[in-house]
């Protein structure tokens, strides 16, 4: 099924939501809120994959199966990412609600591998966007300006959103490089 939507509209709408979930997951990992971070990570990756599927003219209904979506897109991944996707799947299923928690509820910091996975998928999205100048890139706005809405910290007493990136890692420098 081929999409008739403008590709830039597809990218902007999906990236906006995916980036917000990704930034939220980063904050959750940074504050050791691992089960919730894993859940939000899965949601953000699913949105990035659905964006790319639509850009490439595929049906974006992957029913939460990230590996199938990435396979359909032909995106190669190493063993570390493959294990991360398996961990996300397990965490999404088993750790979503406290009454499902087993003794092995997910308590592991996966921020670095989340960043790496997002970099790979986002770079594919940018490669498949016809006019990158029309893409509203939330991550670049936060990275460059330090916030999305001016004076937000004055209203809510929070740190500027740029602080999400204080704990950068080796993967952060790979965004939009292909």
C-alpha positions in Angstrom: 0.0 0.0 0.0 1.6 3.3 -1.1 1.0 6.4 0.9 -0.5 9.5 -0.8 0.6 11.8 1.9 3.3 14.4 1.4 6.6 12.7 2.6 7.6 15.8 4.6 4.2 15.7 6.4 4.8 12.0 7.2 8.3 12.7 8.5 7.3 15.8 10.5 4.3 14.2 12.2 6.0 10.9 13.0 9.3 12.4 14.0 7.6 14.9 16.3 6.0 12.2 18.4 8.9 9.7 18.2 11.4 12.4 19.2 9.3 13.3 22.2 9.1 9.7 23.3 12.8 9.3 22.7 13.7 12.4 24.8 11.4 11.1 27.5 13.1 7.7 27.5 16.5 9.4 27.8 15.4 11.3 30.9 13.9 8.1 32.4 17.1 6.2 31.9 19.2 9.1 33.3 17.0 8.9 36.5 17.2 5.1 36.7 13.5 4.6 36.0 14.4 1.6 33.8 11.1 -0.3 33.4 9.3 2.8 32.3 12.3 3.9 30.2 12.2 0.6 28.4 8.5 0.9 27.7 8.9 4.5 26.3 11.9 3.4 24.3 9.9 0.7 22.6 7.2 3.2 21.7 9.7 5.7 20.3 11.4 3.1 18.2 8.1 1.8 16.9 7.2 5.4 15.8 10.5 5.8 14.0 10.1 2.5 12.3 6.5 3.3 11.3 7.7 6.7 9.9 10.3 5.0 7.7 7.8 2.3 6.6 5.4 4.9 5.4 8.1 6.9 3.6 9.1 3.7 1.8 5.4 3.0 0.9 4.8 0.1 3.2 1.9 -0.5 5.5 3.0 0.9 8.9 0.9 -1.5 11.0 3.7 -3.6 12.5 1.7 -4.5 15.6 4.6 -3.6 18.0 7.0 -6.0 16.3 10.1 -3.9 15.9 12.3 -6.7 14.6 9.8 -7.4 11.8 9.5 -3.7 10.9 13.3 -3.4 10.7 13.5 -6.6 8.7 10.9 -5.3 6.3 13.0 -2.1 5.9 16.2 -4.1 5.4 17.9 -2.4 8.3 20.8 -4.5 9.5 21.7 -4.6 13.2 24.4 -6.1 15.3 24.0 -8.5 18.1 23.9 -5.7 20.7 20.9 -4.1 19.0 19.2 -7.5 18.4 19.5 -8.2 22.2 18.2 -4.8 23.0 15.2 -5.3 20.8 14.6 -8.7 22.5 14.9 -7.0 25.9 12.5 -4.3 24.9 10.0 -6.9 23.7 10.3 -8.8 27.0 10.1 -5.6 29.1 7.1 -4.4 27.2 5.3 -7.6 27.8 6.4 -8.5 31.3 7.2 -5.2 33.0 4.3 -3.0 31.7 2.2 -3.5 34.9 3.4 -4.3 38.4 1.2 -7.3 38.8 3.1 -8.9 35.9 6.5 -8.2 37.3 8.6 -11.3 37.9 11.8 -11.4 39.9 13.7 -10.4 36.8 11.9 -7.1 36.2 14.1 -5.0 33.9 16.6 -2.9 35.9 19.4 -2.1 33.4 20.6 1.1 31.9 20.2 0.8 28.1 20.6 4.4 27.2 23.7 3.9 25.0 22.2 1.2 22.9 18.9 3.2 22.7 20.9 6.1 21.3 22.7 3.9 18.8 19.4 2.3 17.6 17.7 5.7 17.2 20.7 7.0 15.3 20.5 4.2 12.8 16.8 4.5 12.2 16.7 8.3 12.1 19.6 8.5 9.6 17.6 6.1 7.4 14.6 8.4 7.7 16.7 11.4 6.7 18.2 9.5 3.7 14.7 8.8 2.5 13.4 12.3 2.9 13.3 14.2 -0.4 13.7 17.7 1.0 15.5 17.8 4.3 15.1 21.5 4.6 11.3 21.0 5.2 11.9 18.5 8.1 11.3 20.0 11.5 13.9 18.3 13.6 13.0 18.4 17.2 16.3 16.9 18.3 18.2 19.6 16.5 16.1 22.3 18.1 16.7 21.0 21.6 20.4 20.4 20.9 21.0 23.9 19.4 18.6 26.1 21.5 18.4 24.1 24.7 14.6 24.1 24.8 11.5 23.9 22.8 9.5 26.6 24.5 11.3 29.6 25.8 11.1 30.3 29.6 9.7 26.8 30.3 12.0 26.4 33.3 10.6 29.6 34.8 7.1 28.2 34.7 7.7 24.7 35.9 11.0 24.8 37.7 12.6 22.2 35.4 16.0 22.2 33.8 16.3 23.2 30.2 15.6 20.3 27.8 19.1 20.6 26.5 20.2 19.0 29.8 18.8 15.8 28.4 22.0 15.6 26.4 24.4 16.3 29.2 25.1 12.6 29.4 26.1 12.1 25.8 27.9 9.1 24.5 29.7 7.9 21.4 26.4 7.4 19.5 25.2 11.0 19.8 27.8 12.3 17.4 26.5 10.0 14.7 23.1 11.7 14.2 22.5 12.7 10.6 25.9 11.5 9.4 25.6 9.1 6.4 
